[in-house]
Amino acid sequence: MHARFLTLLGLLVLFGCATPFEDSGAPDAGAYDLPSIPYTVDAGPPIDAPRETWTFVPVPEAHCANGSSTGMAVNLTDRSKRVLVFLAGGGACWEAAACALGAATHITDTMGEAPVLAEARAPDLAVLFDRENPRNPFRDASFVYVPYCTGDLHAGTRIQTYDWFGPKNVEHVGARNLDAYLRRLQPTFPDADRVWLTGISAGGYGATFNAWRVQKALPWARVDVLNDSGLVIDTVGDGRYGTMRASWGVEFPPGCSGCDTRLSAVLGASANLLTAPRRYGMLGYQQDGTISLYFGLDGPQVQAGLEAARAAAAPNVKTFYLPGNPHVLLAHPDAANGAGLTVRDWLQRFASDDPAWDHEGP
């Protein structure tokens, strides 16, 4: 399995449906703002890049775990005012041994232009980024690819020192990196009307943790979330969740009650912030073996957590589950549930505000 698809930590959060947007006319400046949250963006210059080609944008303030600077890739278009922001996955680590053994991808790497562009262009992301496929509901959007090299589900704020063949600093600064990216994205998309914040595995968790942040940065646009296999369920009760929080300095959605003790609490907190008409979709295999490994659970425990997440979901939060223990549904977009509805079909319903969009699968 590709390293980018490994992950860790629990899932979910928010949203619901939305009134259909139009491509004509500028949106209200604060139509989707979250006024109770004091978050502002110190905007930099807008991104100027060729249309419909992947371009690397260095962001010196964004750091990988090894302290080197990184950046993001963009593929801009004039076809619409829509934007798809993708957060890459790739495991996680919160202790010295796991980081040393590569439980998180790129934990010792420098993610410059070549590796970031190679990942953005990877064939396994064509389900989201293929502009020529009429079955891709996102094909007319501008694309943003955010790499993952911090080992913290894009949620950390802390530089941690591990004893790993001697003291070693690891920058778990995924949340701070998103702050840096948004300083460029906000002025680049002043007329955006729809933003899909999506991610796979660790990136799915990142989308869940940071949806409020993206919504605050782009308050004129409706932000929906698509989370593939960042399963927001509770870990085994052996203290690992507390260690994750402490090692990473996790930044939770503002006002999240219970998030310091239960990962599953993030869903309700996010849903309270990003209400309908926004939508939140989560995809996952019922007994995902990768999540089992990272969370210390067996397959039936993962399934029970997913069933509980579905039962407690807000009306604008929907799930698509398939049986089995693989990891990442977007890698198999033509996989279908028992009624013949494929992953692609469900994505189309999600993105088009189809009222038939609902919980699917066992």
C-alpha positions as CSV (number, residue, x, y, z in Angstrom):
1,M,0.0,0.0,0.0
2,H,1.3,3.4,-0.9
3,A,2.8,5.2,2.2
4,R,0.7,8.2,1.6
5,F,-2.4,6.2,2.4
6,L,-1.3,5.1,5.9
7,T,-2.7,7.1,8.8
8,L,-3.7,7.3,12.3
9,L,-6.1,8.9,14.6
10,G,-9.8,9.3,14.6
11,L,-12.2,11.0,12.4
12,L,-15.1,13.2,11.8
13,V,-16.6,16.4,12.1
14,L,-19.3,18.3,10.6
15,F,-21.4,19.7,7.9
16,G,-24.6,19.3,6.0
17,C,-26.0,20.2,2.6
18,A,-26.1,23.7,1.0
19,T,-28.0,25.8,-1.3
20,P,-26.7,25.5,-4.8
21,F,-24.1,28.1,-5.6
22,E,-23.9,30.1,-8.9
23,D,-20.8,31.0,-10.9
24,S,-22.1,34.5,-11.5
25,G,-21.7,37.4,-9.1
26,A,-19.5,37.7,-6.0
27,P,-20.5,35.9,-2.8
28,D,-21.2,37.8,0.4
29,A,-17.9,38.6,2.2
30,G,-19.0,36.8,5.4
31,A,-21.8,34.5,4.3
32,Y,-20.2,31.5,6.0
33,D,-18.1,33.1,8.6
34,L,-17.8,31.7,12.2
35,P,-18.0,35.1,14.0
36,S,-17.4,33.6,17.5
37,I,-14.0,32.3,16.6
38,P,-11.2,35.0,16.7
39,Y,-9.1,33.7,13.8
40,T,-7.6,36.0,11.2
41,V,-5.2,35.5,8.3
42,D,-2.2,37.8,7.7
43,A,-2.5,37.5,3.9
44,G,0.5,37.4,1.7
45,P,0.5,37.8,-2.1
46,P,-1.9,35.8,-4.3
47,I,-0.5,32.8,-6.1
48,D,0.3,33.5,-9.8
49,A,0.6,30.3,-11.7
50,P,-0.1,28.9,-15.2
51,R,-3.6,27.5,-15.7
52,E,-4.3,23.8,-15.5
53,T,-0.8,22.7,-14.9
54,W,0.7,21.6,-11.6
55,T,3.0,24.3,-10.1
56,F,5.0,24.1,-6.8
57,V,4.5,27.1,-4.5
58,P,7.3,27.3,-1.9
59,V,6.0,28.4,1.6
60,P,9.1,29.1,3.7
61,E,7.0,29.3,6.9
62,A,5.7,25.8,6.5
63,H,8.1,23.1,7.9
64,C,8.6,19.4,7.7
65,A,9.4,17.4,10.8
66,N,13.1,17.7,10.1
67,G,12.9,21.5,10.2
68,S,13.2,22.1,6.4
69,S,10.8,24.3,4.6
70,T,8.2,22.9,2.3
71,G,5.3,24.2,0.1
72,M,2.2,23.2,-1.7
73,A,1.2,22.4,-5.3
74,V,-1.6,24.2,-7.2
75,N,-3.4,23.5,-10.4
76,L,-5.5,26.6,-11.1
77,T,-8.3,27.0,-13.6
78,D,-10.8,29.6,-14.8
79,R,-13.5,27.0,-15.4
80,S,-15.3,27.8,-12.1
81,K,-14.9,29.5,-8.7
82,R,-14.7,26.2,-7.0
83,V,-11.6,25.0,-5.1
84,L,-10.6,21.5,-4.0
85,V,-7.9,21.4,-1.2
86,F,-6.4,18.0,-0.7
87,L,-4.4,17.1,2.4
88,A,-2.1,14.2,1.9
89,G,-1.9,11.2,4.2
90,G,0.9,9.0,5.4
91,G,0.6,7.6,9.0
92,A,1.6,9.2,12.2
93,C,4.1,8.9,15.1
94,W,4.0,10.2,18.6
95,E,6.9,8.3,20.3
96,A,10.5,8.0,19.4
97,A,10.4,4.4,18.3
98,A,7.5,4.8,15.9
99,C,9.1,7.9,14.4
100,A,12.4,6.2,14.0
101,L,10.8,3.2,12.3
102,G,8.9,5.3,9.8
103,A,5.3,5.0,11.1
104,A,4.8,8.5,9.6
105,T,5.8,9.1,6.0
106,H,8.5,11.8,5.2
107,I,9.3,12.2,8.9
108,T,12.9,12.7,8.0
109,D,12.5,14.0,4.5
110,T,12.7,17.4,2.9
111,M,9.6,17.9,0.7
112,G,10.6,20.3,-2.0
113,E,9.3,20.8,-5.5
114,A,10.1,17.4,-7.0
115,P,8.5,15.1,-4.4
116,V,5.5,17.4,-3.9
117,L,4.7,17.6,-7.6
118,A,5.3,13.9,-8.0
119,E,2.7,13.1,-5.4
120,A,0.2,15.6,-6.7
121,R,0.4,14.0,-10.2
122,A,0.2,10.4,-8.9
123,P,-2.3,8.3,-10.8
124,D,-4.1,7.2,-7.6
125,L,-5.4,10.7,-7.1
126,A,-7.0,10.9,-10.6
127,V,-10.4,10.2,-9.0
128,L,-10.1,13.8,-7.7
129,F,-7.8,15.6,-10.1
130,D,-8.7,14.3,-13.6
131,R,-10.2,17.2,-15.5
132,E,-11.1,15.1,-18.5
133,N,-13.3,12.5,-16.7
134,P,-17.0,13.6,-16.9
135,R,-17.6,11.3,-13.8
136,N,-15.3,13.5,-11.7
137,P,-17.5,16.1,-9.9
138,F,-14.5,18.1,-9.0
139,R,-13.0,18.4,-12.5
140,D,-13.8,22.1,-13.0
141,A,-12.3,23.2,-9.7
142,S,-8.9,24.7,-8.9
143,F,-6.8,22.2,-7.1
144,V,-4.5,22.6,-4.1
145,Y,-2.2,19.7,-2.9
146,V,-0.9,20.0,0.6
147,P,1.9,17.5,1.4
148,Y,2.3,15.7,4.7
149,C,5.6,15.5,6.5
150,T,4.9,16.3,10.1
151,G,3.5,13.0,11.4
152,D,0.7,14.7,13.4
153,L,-2.5,14.4,11.2
154,H,-2.0,18.0,10.1
155,A,-3.1,19.0,13.6
156,G,0.1,19.7,15.6
157,T,1.6,22.9,17.0
158,R,4.7,21.6,18.9
159,I,8.3,20.8,18.3
160,Q,8.9,17.6,20.2
161,T,12.3,16.2,21.3
162,Y,12.6,12.5,21.1
163,D,15.5,10.3,22.3
164,W,16.2,8.6,19.0
165,F,19.8,7.6,18.7
166,G,20.3,10.8,20.8
167,P,18.1,13.8,21.1
168,K,16.2,14.7,17.9
169,N,13.8,17.5,17.3
170,V,10.6,16.6,15.3
171,E,8.5,19.5,14.2
172,H,4.9,18.3,14.6
173,V,3.5,21.6,13.2
174,G,0.8,20.5,10.7
175,A,-1.7,23.0,12.0
176,R,0.8,25.9,11.8
177,N,1.6,24.8,8.3
178,L,-2.0,25.2,7.3
179,D,-2.0,28.7,8.8
180,A,1.0,29.5,6.5
181,Y,-0.7,28.0,3.4
182,L,-3.9,29.9,4.0
183,R,-1.9,33.2,3.9
184,R,-1.4,32.5,0.2
185,L,-4.7,30.8,-0.5
186,Q,-7.0,33.5,0.9
187,P,-5.9,36.2,-1.5
188,T,-5.7,33.7,-4.4
189,F,-9.4,32.8,-4.1
190,P,-11.2,36.0,-3.2
191,D,-14.3,34.9,-5.3
192,A,-14.4,31.3,-4.4
193,D,-18.0,30.1,-3.8
194,R,-17.4,26.4,-2.9
195,V,-14.4,24.8,-1.3
196,W,-14.1,21.1,-0.9
197,L,-11.5,20.3,1.9
198,T,-10.6,16.6,1.4
199,G,-7.9,14.2,2.5
200,I,-7.0,10.5,2.6
201,S,-6.1,8.7,5.9
202,A,-4.0,11.2,7.9
203,G,-5.2,13.8,5.5
204,G,-8.8,12.9,6.3
205,Y,-8.2,13.6,9.9
206,G,-6.5,16.8,8.9
207,A,-9.5,17.9,7.0
208,T,-11.7,17.1,10.0
209,F,-9.5,19.0,12.5
210,N,-8.9,22.0,10.3
211,A,-12.2,22.6,8.5
212,W,-13.1,25.5,10.8
213,R,-9.7,27.1,10.0
214,V,-10.3,27.0,6.3
215,Q,-13.8,28.3,6.7
216,K,-12.5,31.2,8.8
217,A,-9.9,32.0,6.1
218,L,-12.5,31.9,3.3
219,P,-15.7,33.1,5.0
220,W,-17.4,34.0,1.6
221,A,-17.2,30.3,0.4
222,R,-19.0,27.3,1.6
223,V,-16.5,24.7,2.9
224,D,-17.5,21.0,2.7
225,V,-15.4,18.2,4.0
226,L,-14.7,14.8,2.3
227,N,-12.7,12.4,4.6
228,D,-11.5,9.1,3.2
229,S,-10.4,6.7,5.9
230,G,-9.5,9.2,8.6
231,L,-11.9,7.3,10.8
232,V,-12.9,9.4,13.7
233,I,-13.3,6.7,16.4
234,D,-11.7,6.3,19.8
235,T,-8.4,4.5,20.2
236,V,-7.8,1.7,22.6
237,G,-7.8,2.9,26.2
238,D,-4.1,2.4,26.9
239,G,-3.1,6.1,27.1
240,R,-2.0,6.4,23.4
241,Y,-4.5,9.2,22.7
242,G,-3.2,11.3,25.6
243,T,0.4,10.7,24.3
244,M,-0.6,11.8,20.8
245,R,-2.2,15.0,22.1
246,A,0.8,15.8,24.3
247,S,3.4,15.0,21.7
248,W,1.8,17.0,18.9
249,G,0.2,19.8,20.9
250,V,-3.1,19.1,19.0
251,E,-5.2,22.1,18.1
252,F,-8.8,21.0,18.3
253,P,-11.8,22.8,16.8
254,P,-12.6,25.7,19.0
255,G,-15.0,25.0,21.8
256,C,-14.6,21.2,21.5
257,S,-15.9,19.6,24.7
258,G,-14.4,16.2,25.4
259,C,-11.8,16.3,22.6
260,D,-9.0,16.1,25.2
261,T,-10.2,12.6,26.3
262,R,-12.1,11.2,23.2
263,L,-11.1,11.6,19.6
264,S,-14.7,10.8,18.7
265,A,-15.8,14.1,20.3
266,V,-14.3,16.0,17.4
267,L,-17.2,15.0,15.2
268,G,-19.9,16.7,17.3
269,A,-17.7,19.8,17.9
270,S,-17.0,20.3,14.3
271,A,-20.7,19.7,13.3
272,N,-21.6,22.4,15.8
273,L,-19.3,24.9,14.0
274,L,-19.9,24.1,10.4
275,T,-23.6,23.4,10.1
276,A,-25.8,22.9,7.1
277,P,-26.0,23.7,4.3
278,R,-22.4,22.5,4.5
279,R,-21.8,18.8,4.1
280,Y,-19.3,16.4,5.7
281,G,-18.8,13.0,4.1
282,M,-16.7,10.1,5.5
283,L,-15.7,7.0,3.7
284,G,-14.2,3.9,5.2
285,Y,-13.9,0.2,5.3
286,Q,-15.7,-1.3,8.3
287,Q,-12.7,-3.1,9.7
288,D,-9.9,-1.0,8.3
289,G,-6.7,-2.8,9.1
290,T,-4.5,0.3,9.1
291,I,-6.6,2.1,11.6
292,S,-6.8,-1.1,13.7
293,L,-3.0,-1.1,13.8
294,Y,-2.5,2.5,14.8
295,F,-5.4,2.7,17.2
296,G,-4.7,-0.7,19.0
297,L,-8.1,-2.1,18.0
298,D,-9.3,-5.2,16.3
299,G,-11.6,-5.2,13.3
300,P,-14.9,-5.6,15.2
301,Q,-13.9,-2.7,17.4
302,V,-13.2,-0.5,14.4
303,Q,-16.6,-1.5,13.0
304,A,-18.3,-0.7,16.3
305,G,-16.7,2.7,16.4
306,L,-17.9,3.4,12.8
307,E,-21.4,2.3,13.6
308,A,-21.4,4.6,16.7
309,A,-20.2,7.5,14.6
310,R,-23.0,7.0,12.1
311,A,-25.6,6.7,14.8
312,A,-24.5,10.0,16.4
313,A,-23.9,11.9,13.2
314,A,-25.5,15.3,12.6
315,P,-28.0,15.4,9.7
316,N,-25.4,17.0,7.4
317,V,-22.8,14.3,8.1
318,K,-23.1,11.2,6.0
319,T,-21.0,8.0,5.7
320,F,-20.2,5.5,3.0
321,Y,-18.9,2.2,4.4
322,L,-17.8,-1.0,2.7
323,P,-17.1,-4.4,4.3
324,G,-13.6,-5.6,4.8
325,N,-10.3,-4.4,6.2
326,P,-8.5,-2.5,3.3
327,H,-7.6,1.1,3.7
328,V,-8.7,4.0,1.4
329,L,-11.8,3.9,-0.7
330,L,-10.8,6.5,-3.3
331,A,-8.2,4.0,-4.5
332,H,-11.1,1.9,-5.6
333,P,-13.7,4.5,-7.0
334,D,-15.8,1.9,-8.8
335,A,-16.3,-0.3,-5.7
336,A,-20.0,-0.5,-4.9
337,N,-22.2,-1.1,-1.9
338,G,-24.8,-3.9,-1.8
339,A,-27.2,-1.8,-3.7
340,G,-24.8,-1.1,-6.6
341,L,-24.0,2.5,-5.6
342,T,-20.3,3.1,-6.3
343,V,-17.9,5.4,-4.6
344,R,-18.0,7.7,-7.6
345,D,-21.8,7.8,-7.5
346,W,-21.7,8.8,-3.9
347,L,-19.1,11.5,-4.5
348,Q,-21.3,12.9,-7.3
349,R,-24.3,13.1,-4.9
350,F,-22.1,14.7,-2.3
351,A,-20.7,17.4,-4.6
352,S,-23.9,18.2,-6.5
353,D,-26.1,18.7,-3.4
354,D,-28.2,15.8,-4.5
355,P,-30.9,15.3,-1.8
356,A,-30.4,11.5,-2.3
357,W,-27.0,11.8,-0.7
358,D,-27.2,9.6,2.5
359,H,-25.5,7.0,4.6
360,E,-24.6,4.1,2.4
361,G,-23.2,0.6,2.9
362,P,-23.5,-1.8,5.8
